[in-house]
Amino acid sequence: MADVLERIHRFEREIEMAGSQTVESPFGVGVLEPTLPRRHDSNYLLVEQLPLGAGAQELAEEAERILGGAGLEHRAVMCFDARLGEKLEPQFKELGWNVRRHIWMAQLREPEKSADLSIVEEVAEADLRPGRTAEIIRYPWGSAAVAQQLMEAKVLLAERATTRFFGVRVDGEIVSWSDLYVAQGVGQVEDVATKEAHRGHGYATAVVLRAAREARAEGADLVFLVADGDDWPKELYRKLGFDTVGRLTKFFLTG
């Protein structure tokens, strides 16, 4: 299990959460991507060690130095270590920061649930933009500008990994979708969503299982995804053979 988590951490650092610039830090490393200033997962402080006596206040100041110094509006601190994230959570909450708990889930066993994969088709990234933009704008933090940068991140990611996109159409409209990123013998299923009016039909199950199957066909011997630790989809993913192997904690201020 340790090897699985180590490979996922490397994939996240070098592929999905990579930036074009790094800044040295006594706490780890600052990651920056100037072309995507609104994407938190491309601009953040990654905490890899916490010196004795240091805590959220010192990390917040370091995020200010790195992200503020780069002219960014948001502040984001990422923690790949579950125990460290748990320790820092109450401290960041006291500072007024937002906390989001994510879990890494790896498909380490056969799915308990099946789906008709013939309803899933491979599509172009541009085909998913209208639906994704509409979903992003629904969130309190969403806007057209944020949506555009999140879409542009997928184009940039294609320079580091094989990227593919899958969707289910109903009456000509793509109503459910997912991404697949493959590199380093690892496949990540990402950005799974189904439009609210079309939920409950098994479309998300189908796109996830299709993406996982294609990842293995591409040579990935490890397939994982990131789920919200406080939301219901993680229960669906468990039925699809994914088990929790680690935790990613994000501390942030939106600016």
N, C-alpha and C positions, 0 to 999 in steps of 0.2 A: 504493500500500500504506500509506503514511503516513496518508492520509485515512481509510482503513478503520480503522486502529488508533486514530486520534484519535476517531472516532465511537464505537468500542467503549469507549474510556476514559470518554467523556462519559456513555454509557449506564450503565456500571457505577457511576460516581460519583453520577449523578442519579436512577437508577432502581433497579437491583438491589441496590446496596450503599449506598443512601442512608440517612440517619438524620434524625430530626426536630430534632437539635441539632448544632451544630458548635462546636469550640473552636480558636481561633487557636494556631498553633504555628510556631516558627522553622523547623521541618522540613517543614511542609505544613499539614495540618489534622487535627484530631481529630473523629471522627464518632461520635455517640452516638444510640442509640434506647432510651430508658428502659423501653419496654414489652417489649423483647426482650433482657434482660440476658445471656442465655446464647448469643445468636447472635453469633459472632465477626464475620461479614460485615456486621453492623449497628453494631458497637462496636469501633473500631480507630483507630490512628494511620496516616494515609496519608502516606508519605514522598514529597515532591515535590522537595525539594532537600536537599543535605547540605553544610553549611558546612565549610570547610577545617578539618581536624583532628578533625571529629566522626565517630563511628562507631556501632557497635551499642550500646555502653555508654550513650552519650548518648541514643540512641533508646529504649533500655529505661527510662531514667530519665524520659523524656518520656511514655512509655506509662504509667508508674506515676503520674505527675502527672495525666494526663487520665483514664485508665480507673480507676485507684485512687481518684482524687478523686471519681469518680462512683459509688463503692461497688461496682464490678464485681470479680468474682473472677478473671477471665482477663485476660491481656495479649496484645494482637495488634498487629502492625506490618505494614502492607501496602506493597508496592513494585511499582508498575506499570512501572518502568524495568528492562528485562532486565539491562543491564550493572551497574546499581547493585545489583540484587538478588543478582547473582553475586558482587559485591565484598563484600556484607554477610553472605552465607551462612556463611562460615567463622567470622566474628566472632560471630554469634549462636549458632552451634553451640558455640563456646568458652564462651559464657555459660550453656550448658545449655538453650537454647531449642529448640523443635521447628521444623522447616522443612518447608514443603510447596510444591512447585513445580507451578504450573498453567500451562497454555498456552491462549491464545485461538485458536480455529480458526474461520475464516470460510468459508462455502460459496461459493467463487469459480468453480466449474466444475461441469459435469454429473457426477452420481454414476456411479461405475463399477459399482455394485451396485444391484439393484432389489429390490422386495418387493411383496407383495400388500397394498396399502393398504386394501382393503375390510375387512380383519380389524380395523382400528383404528376405535374409536369415540370420540366426544367425551364426556367424563364430567365430573362435578362434582368440585370440589376435595375435598369431604368423602368422595367415593367412594374416593379414594386413601389416605385417612388410615390405615385398618387395615393395609394392606400396607406403607406407608411407615414407620409406627411400628414394625412388626415388624422391618423391615430396619435401622432406626436403632439399635434396642436391641441388635442383634447386634454392633455395633462396641464396642470397649473404652471409647470416650468416650460411648457412647449411654446414654440413660435416657428414661423416660417424660416427664420434665420438659423435657429437651432436645428430644425429638420434638415435643412440644406447641408449643414456641416456634418451631421450624422451620416447622411448619404454619401458625401464626399469622402468620409473616412473609409467607406467600403471600397472606393476606387483606389485609395492609397494603400489599403491593406492588400489589394491584389498584387502589389509589387513585392510582397513578402510571402504570400501564400497562394495556393490555388484556391480561387473563390468560385463558388457555384450557388445558385439560387433556385428555390423550389416553391411551387405554389399550387393551390387548388382553385379552379375557376367554377363559378356558378353563374349561369346565364351570361357568360363572357367576361365576368368580373372576377379578378383575383381576390378571394375573400380570406385566404389563409396562406401563410408563407413561412419560410425559414431560410437562413443562410447556412453555408458550409464552408469552413476554412480548413485547408489541409496543408501541413508543413511538418517537418521533423518527425514524420511517422505518426503524427497526431492529427485527429480531426476534431474540430469544434463545431457543434451545432449551435447557432446563435440567432437572436432576434426572432424568436418564434412568436407568432401572433395570429389571431383570428378576429375578424370583425365581429362586433358584439351581436349583430343580428343573425350571424351564422354559427354561433357557438352551439355545442351540444351534438354535433353531427360526426365527431371523430376526425375532423380535418387536421387539427393540431397533431393528433396521434400519427396520422398518415405522413405529414410532412417531416416530422421528427424521425420516424422510422425509415423513411426514404433517404433522408440526409445521412443517417447513420450507416445505412447499407452502402450508399455511394462512397462514404468515407473509407470504409473497409475495402471497397473495390479499387480505391485510389492508393491503397497500400498502408492505410493507417491501422495500426494494431491497438491504438488507444483512442476512444471516442468519448468526449466529454461535453458538458454544457454548464452554463452558469445560471443558477436559479435564485430568485428572491427568497431569502430565508424566512420571510414573514408572510409569504403569499401562497395560494393554493396550488399553482402549477407544479410545484415540487412533488406533490402527491401523484400527479399524472406521470411525471418522469420516472418515479419509482416503479410504476407499473410497466414502464417501457424498458426496464432493466438498468436504470441509472441509480447508483447509490452515492450517498454523500461521502466525499473523501477529504474535504477541507473547507475552509471558510475564508472569505475575503470580506474585510470590513472597510467601508468607505466613510470618511468623515469629510464634510464639505460645507462651504458657504457659497450660495449661488451668485452673490454679487449684484 
